[in-house]
Amino acid sequence: MTLKIALAQTNFLVGNIAANVENIIKVATYARDELKADLVVFPELTIIGYPAEDLLLRADFIAAANNAVYQLADRIDGIAVVVGFPELEGDKLYNSAVVLHQGVMMARYRKQALPNYGVFDEQRYFVEGDEPCVFEFNGTFIGLTICEDVWRGGIIEATQQAGAEILLTLNASPFNSGKIHQREAVIYEQIKTAGIPLVYVNQIGGQDELIFDGASFVVDAEGEIVFRAAEFKEQISVVEFDGTQPIKTDCASLYDEIACEYQALVLGIKDYVRKNGFQGAILGLSGGIDSALVLALAVDALGADKVEAVLMPSRYTQDMSIEDAILEAEALGVKHHTISIEPAVNAFTGMLADLFAGTAKDTTEENIQARCRGVVLMAISNKQGKLLLTTGNKSEMSVGYATLYGDMAGGFAPIKDVPKLLVYQLSRYRNSLSPVIPERVITRPPSAELAPDQVDEDSLPPYEVLDPILERYVEQDQSADEIIAAGFRREDVVRAISLVDRNEYKRRQSPPGIKITSRAFGRDRRYPITSGYRGG
């Protein structure tokens, strides 16, 4: 006896319950009519999207989500559907999955392992379930789990012991570099013990800072992968089971690490612009490596016709910066404009001349330049309805090497979680696809060009030194002594850590950005602004 299970690796909009219901119906109909599937599995909390955050505290939102389950049961026939929803029972809210077939709810499962670390905050909203779920369908006993359940030991085994012959798991597992390999390794170890095949369906798409990369897969009872969906793409697939064993079919190849990170950034920009209704994107193009990478990412995400670049030279901007910026804009086919900030800088310095009389020039005057650029870009953004992309990287955001209300001004920060050394790697990767970033942009010393002959190393340790220190302190929570013991100079470590600790107030005011590392600033790393703690 055969059983065809469809994996609905789909991209939903958080909070738009009506649209999500229509999408579920459309996908289920396609799986039934075109793929001839008997059952289709959707990701975690399908009906509301993930993560819905404090929308889950609204009674009207929860009521609408629960009513949507009944709508789906009434409107879908000829195929069984497994969807996730926030189930309200009395005063308790559960992260649940329900099996709908022929107008009835065949089974319901409540997630038992609620993650409360990193970007996850599920214990704020949900109550844990306490028992496995196994249902019979076409003569096969099928068990349900949800995301974190398969990472916690014992839950898969308990479901198998309750009679499950096949396991379905609904997931909203966010991306960070290397995550797909980690997922597959965890499932392999779990299945080796339980000895039943597993269907792993993961969400796809960008949701604010988070990227969901898909890469859904099926393993047999020995833990061997017999099917894998593509990364970073919506895909409706079907896997056929002969009895309780899946028949091997297509396995999409995985991107290498750098390509994977690039695709994640492209998807993040595309969905943030699309889901928030912007007409496109603009950015300031300086001739430096960071804005060059962001421009390439934006064009790959949105198309050249949806992206504009603005060059804003000052008296300190080198000719080669302007030349390289124009070369890239032309290579990518992007509309570009040149607007000198000198009149604005002169106006502001003139306004402040009496107040600043008798004081030496310092970063105040440098920041005025950056803030003039911010005003120009925000004005264009407002007028055209396009999202302003900032171009600061993780290294700069870590140590505060950025200007509030200047280069930090904008609506979305695509490379906010990309360390400087990775910026170079991603730029070279993009040029391997087609050469759009001028080689000189990649090889010249980085500079903010806010003072004569300025380079980043005037203010910071070399990035080859700085980035590894920041990774250890920010992502791994190592102490200064631990970092020094790893071979870094004390003065470099103390300096870097001091800058990180002092600049929390800046990071709190920065736009949201795409998470690609194991620990990003924002919802992943939450430190107090006002604090006496000093890590250095």
C-alpha positions in Angstrom: 0.0 0.0 0.0 1.4 3.4 -0.9 0.9 6.8 0.8 1.8 10.1 -0.9 2.7 12.9 1.5 3.2 16.5 0.2 5.6 18.9 1.9 4.3 22.5 1.7 7.5 24.6 2.1 5.6 27.9 2.0 6.0 31.6 2.7 3.3 33.1 4.9 2.7 36.6 6.1 2.6 36.9 9.9 -0.8 38.1 11.1 -2.7 38.0 7.8 -5.0 35.1 8.8 -7.4 35.5 5.8 -4.6 35.5 3.2 -2.9 32.6 4.9 -6.1 30.5 4.9 -6.5 31.1 1.1 -2.9 30.2 0.5 -3.4 26.9 2.5 -6.4 26.1 0.4 -4.6 26.9 -2.9 -1.6 24.7 -1.9 -3.7 21.8 -0.7 -5.7 21.9 -3.9 -2.5 21.8 -5.9 -1.1 18.9 -3.8 -4.4 17.0 -4.3 -4.9 17.6 -8.0 -1.4 17.9 -9.5 0.7 15.9 -7.1 -2.0 13.3 -6.3 -1.0 13.5 -2.6 -3.1 11.9 0.1 -1.9 14.2 2.8 -0.2 17.6 2.9 1.9 19.0 5.8 2.4 22.7 6.4 4.9 24.5 8.7 4.5 25.4 12.3 1.7 27.9 13.2 0.8 28.0 9.5 -2.4 29.9 10.0 -0.9 33.0 11.7 2.7 32.8 10.5 5.8 32.6 12.7 6.7 34.4 14.9 3.6 36.3 15.7 5.1 37.7 18.9 2.7 39.8 21.0 -0.1 39.4 18.5 -0.5 36.2 20.5 -1.6 38.2 23.5 -4.6 39.6 21.6 -7.9 37.8 22.2 -9.4 38.9 18.8 -6.4 37.5 17.0 -6.5 34.2 18.7 -10.2 33.9 18.1 -9.8 34.6 14.4 -7.0 31.9 14.2 -9.2 29.3 15.9 -12.1 30.1 13.6 -9.8 29.7 10.6 -9.3 26.1 11.5 -13.1 25.4 11.1 -13.1 27.3 7.8 -10.3 25.1 6.5 -12.1 22.0 7.6 -15.2 23.1 5.7 -13.5 24.2 2.5 -10.9 21.4 1.9 -11.8 17.9 0.8 -10.2 15.0 -0.9 -6.9 15.4 0.9 -5.8 15.4 4.6 -4.2 18.6 5.8 -1.8 19.1 8.7 -1.6 22.8 9.8 -0.3 24.6 12.8 -2.3 27.1 14.8 -2.5 28.7 18.3 -5.0 26.6 20.1 -7.0 28.3 22.9 -8.5 26.0 25.6 -10.0 27.9 28.5 -7.3 30.4 29.5 -4.4 28.2 28.1 -2.8 28.8 24.7 -1.0 25.9 23.0 1.3 25.8 20.0 -0.7 23.1 18.2 -1.1 21.1 15.0 -4.4 19.7 13.7 -5.2 17.1 11.1 -8.2 18.0 9.0 -9.8 15.4 6.7 -13.2 15.3 5.1 -14.6 18.1 7.2 -13.5 16.8 10.6 -10.5 17.2 12.9 -9.0 13.8 12.9 -6.3 14.6 15.5 -4.6 17.4 17.4 -1.2 17.7 18.9 0.2 20.3 21.4 3.9 21.1 21.2 5.7 19.8 24.3 9.2 21.5 24.0 8.8 25.3 24.0 12.1 27.0 23.2 13.0 30.1 25.3 16.5 31.0 24.1 18.1 33.0 21.4 15.4 34.4 19.1 12.7 32.2 20.7 10.3 33.4 23.4 7.6 30.7 23.3 7.2 30.3 27.0 5.9 33.9 27.1 2.9 32.8 25.2 2.3 29.1 25.3 1.7 26.3 27.7 3.5 23.0 27.1 1.6 20.0 25.9 2.2 16.7 27.8 1.4 13.8 25.6 2.2 12.3 22.1 -0.2 12.3 19.2 -0.7 9.3 16.9 -3.5 9.0 14.4 -4.4 6.4 11.8 -4.6 7.4 8.2 -5.1 5.0 5.2 -4.0 2.1 7.4 -0.8 3.8 8.6 -0.2 5.2 12.1 1.3 8.7 11.9 2.7 10.7 14.8 3.0 14.5 15.0 5.7 16.7 16.5 6.5 20.4 16.2 9.9 21.9 15.7 11.8 22.0 19.1 10.2 18.6 20.0 12.7 16.8 17.7 15.6 18.6 19.3 14.7 17.4 22.8 15.5 13.8 23.6 12.7 11.4 24.4 9.8 13.0 22.5 10.4 11.2 19.2 10.9 7.9 21.1 7.7 8.4 23.1 5.7 9.1 19.9 7.1 5.9 18.3 6.3 3.9 21.5 2.7 5.3 21.2 2.4 3.5 17.9 3.7 5.9 15.3 5.1 4.3 12.1 5.8 7.6 10.4 6.6 10.9 12.0 5.6 14.3 10.7 7.2 17.4 12.2 6.0 21.0 11.5 8.8 23.6 11.7 9.6 27.3 11.7 13.4 26.9 12.1 15.2 30.1 11.4 18.4 30.3 9.4 21.9 30.9 10.6 25.1 29.8 8.9 25.5 26.1 9.1 22.0 25.5 10.5 20.8 23.0 7.8 23.7 20.7 8.6 22.9 21.0 12.3 19.3 20.1 11.8 20.0 17.1 9.7 22.6 15.8 12.2 20.2 16.2 15.1 17.4 14.3 13.2 19.9 11.5 12.2 20.9 10.9 15.8 17.2 10.9 17.0 16.0 8.6 14.2 18.9 6.1 14.8 17.3 5.5 18.3 13.6 5.6 17.3 13.9 3.8 14.0 11.0 5.4 12.1 11.0 7.6 9.0 10.4 11.3 9.5 9.0 14.1 7.3 10.5 17.5 8.2 8.6 20.5 6.8 10.2 23.9 7.3 8.9 27.4 6.7 10.4 29.6 4.0 10.7 33.4 3.8 11.9 36.6 5.6 10.2 37.9 8.7 11.8 41.1 10.0 15.2 40.0 11.3 14.6 36.3 10.7 15.1 34.2 7.6 13.5 30.8 7.2 15.4 28.8 4.7 13.2 25.9 4.0 15.4 22.9 3.1 12.6 20.5 4.1 13.6 16.9 4.0 12.6 13.3 4.6 14.7 10.6 6.3 14.1 6.9 6.3 14.1 4.6 9.4 17.9 4.5 9.3 18.2 8.3 9.2 19.3 8.5 5.6 18.0 11.5 3.7 15.8 10.4 0.8 14.4 13.8 -0.2 15.5 17.4 0.3 13.7 20.5 -0.9 15.6 23.5 -2.2 16.9 26.2 0.2 15.4 29.7 0.1 12.6 28.8 -2.3 8.9 28.0 -2.0 8.4 24.4 -3.1 5.5 22.0 -2.9 6.9 18.5 -3.2 5.6 14.9 -2.7 7.3 11.9 -1.3 5.7 8.4 -1.8 5.8 5.8 1.0 5.8 2.1 0.2 4.1 0.9 3.4 6.0 2.8 6.0 9.2 3.4 4.1 9.8 6.5 1.9 10.9 5.9 -1.7 14.1 7.8 -2.5 13.6 10.8 -4.8 15.2 14.1 -5.6 17.6 15.6 -3.1 18.4 19.3 -3.8 22.0 20.1 -3.3 23.0 22.5 -0.6 24.8 25.9 -1.1 28.2 26.3 0.3 28.5 28.5 3.4 29.2 31.9 1.6 26.6 31.3 -1.1 24.1 30.3 1.5 24.6 33.5 3.5 24.3 35.5 0.3 21.0 33.9 -0.6 19.7 34.5 2.9 20.4 38.2 2.6 18.7 38.4 -0.8 15.6 36.7 0.5 15.6 39.0 3.6 15.6 42.1 1.5 13.0 40.8 -0.9 10.5 39.8 1.7 10.9 42.9 3.9 10.3 45.2 0.9 7.4 43.1 -0.5 5.6 42.3 2.7 5.8 45.8 4.0 4.5 47.3 0.7 7.4 49.5 -0.3 7.8 50.5 -4.0 11.5 49.5 -4.0 14.7 50.5 -2.3 17.2 53.3 -2.3 20.7 53.5 -0.7 23.6 55.8 -0.5 26.4 54.5 -2.7 29.8 55.7 -1.5 32.3 53.8 -3.5 33.1 51.7 -0.5 32.7 47.9 0.0 29.7 47.9 2.3 27.4 50.0 0.1 28.7 48.1 -3.0 27.6 44.8 -1.5 24.2 46.1 -0.3 23.5 47.5 -3.8 24.3 44.1 -5.4 22.1 42.3 -2.8 19.2 44.8 -3.4 19.3 44.4 -7.2 19.4 40.6 -6.9 16.5 40.7 -4.5 14.2 43.3 -6.2 15.5 43.8 -9.7 17.4 46.8 -11.1 14.2 48.7 -11.9 13.2 48.8 -8.2 16.5 50.1 -6.8 18.1 53.6 -6.9 21.5 54.6 -5.7 22.5 58.1 -4.6 26.1 59.4 -4.6 26.6 62.2 -2.1 30.2 63.4 -2.4 31.8 65.9 0.0 35.2 67.7 -0.1 36.8 64.6 1.3 35.4 62.1 -1.2 38.1 60.8 -3.5 37.6 60.7 -7.2 38.1 57.0 -7.3 35.1 56.5 -4.9 32.8 58.4 -7.3 34.2 56.5 -10.3 33.8 53.1 -8.7 30.3 53.9 -7.5 29.2 54.9 -11.0 30.8 51.8 -12.5 28.9 49.5 -10.2 25.6 51.3 -10.7 26.0 51.0 -14.5 27.1 47.4 -14.3 23.9 46.6 -12.4 21.7 48.8 -14.5 20.6 50.9 -11.6 19.3 54.5 -11.8 21.8 56.7 -9.9 22.0 60.3 -8.9 24.8 62.6 -7.7 23.9 65.1 -5.0 26.8 67.1 -3.3 26.3 67.6 0.4 28.7 70.6 0.5 25.8 73.2 0.5 24.1 71.4 3.4 27.4 71.0 5.4 28.2 74.6 4.9 24.8 75.7 6.0 24.9 73.6 9.2 28.5 74.6 10.1 27.5 78.3 9.5 24.5 78.0 11.8 26.7 76.5 14.5 29.7 78.8 14.0 29.1 81.1 16.9 28.3 78.3 19.3 31.4 76.3 18.3 33.7 79.3 18.2 37.0 78.6 20.0 36.6 74.8 19.9 38.7 72.4 17.9 37.2 70.4 15.0 36.5 66.8 16.0 34.0 64.0 15.2 31.2 66.6 15.6 32.0 68.0 12.2 32.5 64.6 10.7 29.1 63.5 11.9 27.4 66.6 10.4 28.4 65.3 7.0 26.9 61.8 7.7 23.7 63.4 9.0 23.4 65.6 5.9 23.5 62.4 3.8 20.8 60.9 6.1 18.5 63.8 5.5 18.9 63.6 1.8 18.2 59.9 1.6 15.2 60.0 4.0 13.7 62.8 1.9 14.0 60.7 -1.3 12.6 57.6 0.6 9.6 59.6 1.8 8.9 61.1 -1.6 9.2 57.9 -3.6 7.8 55.4 -1.1 11.0 53.4 -1.3 12.7 51.7 1.6 16.0 53.2 2.6 18.6 50.5 3.1 21.5 51.3 5.5 24.9 49.9 4.7 26.6 49.4 8.1 28.1 46.0 8.9 28.3 44.0 12.1 31.8 45.0 12.9 30.9 48.7 12.8 27.7 48.2 14.7 29.6 46.3 17.4 32.0 49.1 18.2 29.8 52.1 17.3 31.8 53.1 14.2 28.6 54.7 12.8 26.7 57.9 13.1 23.3 58.1 14.7 20.9 59.9 12.4 23.5 59.7 9.7 24.7 56.5 8.0 22.5 54.7 10.6 19.4 56.5 9.3 17.1 54.2 7.3 14.4 51.5 7.5 16.3 48.2 7.1 19.9 47.2 7.6 20.7 44.2 5.4 24.3 43.6 6.5 23.8 44.5 10.1 24.8 40.9 11.1 27.6 40.6 8.6 31.2 41.1 10.0 33.5 43.1 7.8 35.7 40.2 6.7 32.5 38.4 5.6 31.5 41.5 3.6 34.7 41.0 1.5 33.9 37.2 1.1 30.4 37.9 0.0 31.5 40.6 -2.5 33.9 38.2 -4.1 31.2 35.5 -4.2 28.9 38.0 -6.0 31.6 38.9 -8.5 32.1 35.2 -9.2 28.5 35.1 -10.6 29.1 38.3 -12.7 31.6 41.0 -12.1 29.6 44.0 -10.8 31.7 45.3 -7.9 34.9 47.0 -9.1 38.0 45.2 -8.0 39.4 48.4 -6.5 36.5 48.7 -4.1 37.4 45.3 -2.7 41.2 45.9 -2.5 41.5 49.5 -1.3 41.6 50.2 2.5 38.1 50.9 3.9 37.4 54.5 4.8 34.4 56.6 6.0 35.9 59.6 4.0 34.8 62.1 6.6 38.3 63.6 7.1 41.4 64.0 4.9 43.1 60.7 4.1 40.9 58.9 6.6 41.0 55.1 6.9 39.1 52.8 9.3 42.4 51.7 11.0 42.9 55.2 12.3 40.1 54.4 14.7 39.9 50.6 14.9 42.2 47.6 15.0 42.6 45.9 11.7 39.5 43.9 10.8 41.6 40.7 10.7 42.2 41.3 14.4 38.9 42.9 15.4 36.4 40.5 13.8 37.7 37.4 15.7 37.7 39.3 19.0 34.1 40.4 18.4 33.0 36.9 17.5 34.3 35.6 20.7 32.9 38.4 22.9 29.5 39.1 21.2 28.6 35.6 19.9 30.3 33.3 22.3 30.2 35.4 25.5 33.9 34.8 26.2 35.6 37.1 28.8 38.5 39.3 28.1 40.9 36.9 29.8 39.6 34.0 27.7 40.1 36.0 24.5 43.6 37.1 25.5 44.5 33.5 26.4 43.5 32.5 22.8 46.4 34.6 21.6 45.1 38.2 21.1 46.9 41.2 22.4 45.5 42.6 25.6 45.4 46.2 24.3 43.3 45.1 21.2 40.9 43.0 23.3 40.4 45.7 26.0 39.9 48.4 23.3 37.4 46.3 21.3 35.4 45.2 24.3 35.2 48.7 25.7 33.8 50.0 22.4 31.2 47.2 22.3 30.1 47.9 25.9 29.9 51.7 25.3 27.7 51.6 22.2 24.7 49.6 23.2 22.6 52.9 23.0 23.5 53.2 19.3 22.6 49.7 18.5 19.2 50.0 20.2 18.4 52.9 17.8 19.5 51.1 14.7 17.1 49.7 12.1 16.3 46.0 12.1 18.6 43.8 10.1 18.9 40.2 8.8 20.2 37.6 11.2 22.8 35.2 9.6 25.2 34.4 12.4 24.7 32.3 15.5 24.0 35.5 17.6 22.8 38.8 16.2 22.2 42.1 17.9 18.5 42.8 18.7 16.1 40.0 19.7 19.1 37.5 19.8 21.4 39.5 22.1 19.6 41.9 24.6 21.8 43.9 26.9 20.8 46.9 29.1 21.7 50.3 27.8 22.3 51.7 31.2 24.8 49.3 32.9 27.8 49.4 35.1 29.1 46.1 33.6 32.4 46.4 31.6 33.6 43.3 30.0 37.1 44.7 29.4 
